[in-house]
Amino acid sequence: MALKIYGVSRSRATRPLWLARELGLEYEQVPVIQSYRLPDPAAPDAPLNTASPAFLAINPNGQVPSIDDGGFVLHESLAITLYLARKHGGPLAPRDAREEALMTMWSLWAATNVEDNALQVMMHLPAAAPKHDAARAQAAVAALRRPFAALERG
């Protein structure tokens, strides 16, 4: 299998994993746990994690996700998804330079204007988190109204 996606679903690896499935790509998922989730990431029996020498050889930044696409190694979830969409075509790929610019713009917009509040909603909804904070979830929902209105107009 040529495409390897390094990371677990409970990380930003969700982005390239989702896109690979959406595009119908064959890939191998290599689980890499964030080292902060482990009591001792350097323990001899620790799973592959972001502080493991084996993973640091792939991504010296020690962050997931990363991909290896037939020897082409790429990091950062948005760069990976933009690359895969462009490479594999279909309805998720840009048709020209303008569409590619819009795809890049909205991807960066989501990361800078939506992601933090969306994560707050996910982490603090009563049904999703045992240590939820309903007020934080409600504040994040309110903060998302403006960027989502811009998306609807865009």
PyMOL commands that set and color helices and strands:
alter all, ss='L'
color gray80, all
select helices_A, chain A and resi 14-23+35-37+53-56+77-88+97-124+134-153
alter helices_A, ss='H'
color red, helices_A
select strands_A, chain A and resi 3-6+28-30+66-69+72-75
alter strands_A, ss='S'
color yellow, strands_A
deselect
rebuild
show_as cartoon
